[in-house]
Amino acid sequence: MKKDDLDLKIRKAMVDMSEDVQPSDDMFEKIKSQIEFEQSRKEKVVTMKRNRKMLKVASVACALMITTVGVYAGGKAVGYFGISSSVYKYKDVPTIEQMEKETGIRKAFVDKFANGYKFDGAVIEDLNTTGSNGDTLDKTKAMNLVYKKSGSPEIFVDAHKKMPSEIALEEQDGYRNVEVNGIKLFVSTTNMRFVPPEHEKTAEEKQLEKEGKMTISYGSDKVEDKKSVTVAWEKDGVRYSISSLSDEGMPEQTLIDMAEELI
């Protein structure tokens, strides 16, 4: 692949989270070097595709999914960097033993939710927090599960051991709290605007971002507005989330009810 093409694909996969926090050149080069390494090892062609909900925009390279997630202003970590297979590793719900082997987490997940959503598949993600220069702060393994229901948006369930450099949910803006079975849930609905890489923010978009009412994500062929709904919580040193991305936005209570089945 030509260098300019690779640069463009990486930049298209970067998530612009605020005016004040931008991935550094060092971080960009780090991501590019990781992709180039996989290219030389696997001799695959890099392709682009949007992967998952909310704050994740993916670049698929050599059958690997490279993601940058959740950039924050201040705190310990600037963001996340994750790599997972684009092909399901598990086509049946992972057992407790498989979960423990893969992630160190002893946790069982449901095959079907009460509302009809059924397990579709799962992958293991190599996840790490990153500093402002793209340096790795902490590493862990995450289980990413996908649930589907005919005529409805996909649901994504993530679980990983909390890393020391992760920002506490209590310190993040934009959440409301709901307590279920003694566990505090952090619930948010985010307006996502996917835009082409050459898009220049309007004054209105800048103001909406400043007010926390919109997140701009680069990499789409056209301007698209979506609503991301997420419910996150922590239990026994593990961070969980259940989320969706759709045109209208899934009702928050739907995800709260589903989260209750997992607690």
C-alpha positions in Angstrom: 0.0 0.0 0.0 1.2 3.5 -0.8 2.3 5.6 2.2 -0.2 8.4 1.3 -3.0 5.9 1.1 -2.1 4.5 4.5 -1.9 7.9 6.1 -5.3 8.8 4.8 -6.9 5.6 6.1 -5.4 6.1 9.5 -6.5 9.7 9.7 -10.0 8.7 8.6 -10.2 6.4 11.5 -9.1 9.0 14.1 -11.9 10.2 16.3 -12.0 14.0 16.8 -13.4 14.4 20.3 -12.8 18.0 21.1 -11.2 21.2 20.0 -8.7 21.1 22.8 -7.5 17.5 22.6 -6.0 16.1 19.4 -4.0 13.0 18.8 -0.3 14.0 18.6 2.0 13.3 15.6 3.8 10.7 17.7 0.5 8.9 18.4 -0.4 9.0 14.7 3.0 7.5 13.8 2.6 4.8 16.5 -0.7 3.7 15.1 0.7 3.7 11.6 3.7 1.7 12.5 1.5 -0.9 14.2 -0.6 -1.2 11.0 2.4 -1.4 8.8 3.9 -4.2 10.9 0.7 -6.2 10.5 0.7 -5.5 6.8 4.2 -6.9 6.4 3.5 -9.9 8.6 0.1 -10.8 7.1 0.6 -9.3 3.6 -3.0 -8.2 3.6 -4.6 -5.2 2.0 -5.8 -2.5 4.4 -9.6 -1.7 4.0 -11.8 0.7 5.8 -15.0 0.0 7.6 -16.9 1.6 10.5 -17.2 -0.9 13.3 -19.0 -0.1 16.5 -21.2 2.2 18.4 -20.6 5.4 20.1 -17.0 6.5 20.4 -15.4 3.8 18.2 -14.4 4.3 14.6 -12.5 1.4 13.1 -9.9 0.8 10.5 -9.6 -2.8 9.4 -6.1 -3.8 8.7 -4.9 -7.3 7.9 -8.0 -8.8 9.4 -7.3 -6.8 12.5 -9.5 -4.0 13.9 -7.6 -1.0 15.0 -9.7 1.4 17.1 -9.2 4.7 18.9 -11.8 5.3 21.6 -12.9 7.8 24.1 -10.4 10.7 24.1 -10.7 12.8 27.2 -9.4 16.2 28.3 -7.2 15.8 31.4 -6.9 12.9 33.7 -4.6 9.9 33.4 -5.3 8.5 29.9 -5.8 10.4 26.7 -7.6 7.5 25.0 -7.7 3.8 24.2 -6.2 1.8 21.4 -7.7 -1.6 20.7 -7.0 -4.5 18.3 -9.3 -7.4 17.7 -10.1 -9.8 14.9 -12.8 -8.8 12.4 -14.0 -12.4 12.5 -15.9 -13.8 15.5 -13.8 -16.0 17.7 -16.9 -17.3 19.6 -20.1 -18.2 17.8 -21.6 -19.5 21.0 -21.7 -17.5 24.3 -18.3 -17.9 26.0 -18.4 -20.0 29.1 -17.1 -18.8 32.5 -14.0 -20.8 32.0 -13.4 -19.3 28.5 -14.0 -15.8 29.8 -11.5 -16.4 32.6 -8.9 -17.8 30.3 -9.3 -15.0 27.7 -9.7 -12.0 30.0 -9.1 -13.1 33.6 -12.8 -12.3 34.3 -15.1 -15.0 35.8 -18.4 -13.9 34.3 -21.3 -15.6 32.5 -23.2 -13.8 29.7 -26.7 -14.5 28.5 -27.5 -16.2 25.2 -30.8 -14.3 24.9 -32.2 -11.2 26.6 -35.9 -11.0 27.7 -36.6 -8.5 24.9 -35.6 -10.9 22.2 -32.0 -9.9 21.5 -29.9 -13.0 20.8 -26.2 -13.6 20.9 -24.6 -13.4 17.5 -20.8 -13.6 18.2 -17.8 -12.4 20.2 -14.2 -11.4 19.7 -11.3 -10.8 22.1 -9.8 -7.3 22.0 -6.3 -6.4 23.0 -7.0 -3.1 24.7 -4.6 -0.5 26.1 -4.8 3.1 27.4 -2.6 5.7 25.7 -1.0 8.9 26.8 -0.8 12.2 24.9 2.2 11.0 22.8 0.6 7.6 22.0 2.6 5.8 24.6 1.0 2.7 26.2 0.0 3.2 29.8 -1.8 -0.1 30.6 -2.8 -3.2 28.8 -5.7 -5.7 29.2 -7.9 -8.2 27.3 -11.6 -7.3 26.6 -14.5 -9.5 25.6 -16.7 -7.8 22.9 -20.1 -9.5 22.4 -22.7 -8.7 19.7 -26.4 -9.2 20.1 -28.9 -8.9 17.3 -32.7 -8.8 16.8 -34.5 -8.6 13.5 -35.4 -5.1 12.6 -33.5 -3.5 15.5 -30.1 -1.9 15.9 -27.2 -4.2 17.0 -26.3 -4.2 20.7 -22.7 -4.3 21.9 -21.6 -5.6 25.3 -18.0 -5.1 26.4 -16.2 -6.3 29.5 -12.6 -5.8 30.6 -10.6 -5.5 33.9 -10.4 -1.9 34.8 -6.9 -0.4 34.2 -5.2 1.9 36.7 -4.9 4.7 34.1 -8.6 4.7 33.1 -10.6 7.7 34.1 -13.3 6.8 36.7 -16.9 6.8 35.4 -17.8 9.3 38.1 -15.3 11.8 36.7 -16.6 11.7 33.2 -19.2 14.2 31.9 -22.5 13.5 30.2 -23.8 10.6 32.3 -26.8 10.3 34.5 -26.9 7.8 37.3 -29.4 5.0 37.9 -29.0 2.4 40.6 -29.9 -1.2 39.9 -29.4 -4.1 42.3 -27.0 -2.0 44.3 -24.9 -1.1 41.3 -24.6 2.4 40.0 -25.2 2.6 36.2 -23.9 5.5 34.1 -26.3 6.2 31.3 -25.7 8.6 28.3 -27.1 9.5 24.9 -24.7 11.1 22.6 -25.4 12.8 19.2 -22.8 11.5 16.8 -22.0 13.2 13.5 -20.0 11.1 11.1 -18.3 13.3 8.4 -15.9 13.0 5.5 -12.2 13.5 6.3 -12.1 16.8 4.5 -15.0 18.2 6.5 -14.5 21.5 8.2 -16.5 22.2 11.4 -19.2 24.9 11.2 -19.5 27.4 14.0 -22.7 25.6 15.1 -20.9 22.2 15.3 -18.1 23.8 17.3 -20.6 25.2 19.7 -22.5 21.9 20.1 -19.2 20.1 20.8 -18.2 22.7 23.4 -21.6 22.2 25.1 -21.1 18.5 25.0 -24.2 18.0 22.8 -22.4 16.5 19.8 -19.4 14.4 18.9 -17.8 14.7 15.5 -16.2 11.6 14.0 -14.2 11.6 10.7 -14.3 8.8 8.2 -17.7 8.6 6.6 -18.4 9.1 2.9 -21.1 11.6 3.7 -22.4 13.6 6.7 -24.5 11.2 8.8 -26.2 11.9 12.2 -26.6 9.0 14.6 -27.5 8.6 18.3 -25.3 6.6 20.6 -26.8 5.2 23.8 -24.5 3.6 26.4 -25.0 2.2 29.9 -21.7 1.5 31.7 -20.9 0.2 35.2 -18.2 -1.3 37.3 -18.3 -4.4 39.5 -15.5 -6.4 41.2 -12.8 -4.5 39.4 -14.4 -5.1 35.9 -15.8 -2.4 33.7 -18.8 -3.3 31.6 -20.8 -1.4 29.0 -23.8 -2.1 26.8 -24.5 0.2 23.9 -26.1 0.8 20.5 -25.8 3.2 17.6 -28.8 4.1 15.4 -30.6 6.9 13.6 -33.2 7.6 16.3 -31.4 6.3 19.3 -32.5 3.3 21.4 -34.5 4.2 24.5 -32.1 4.4 27.5 -34.5 2.2 29.6 -34.1 -0.6 27.1 -30.4 -0.8 27.7 -30.9 -0.3 31.5 -33.2 -3.3 31.5 -30.7 -5.4 29.5 -27.8 -4.3 31.8 -29.9 -5.5 34.8 -29.9 -9.0 33.3 -26.1 -8.9 33.2 -25.5 -7.7 36.7 
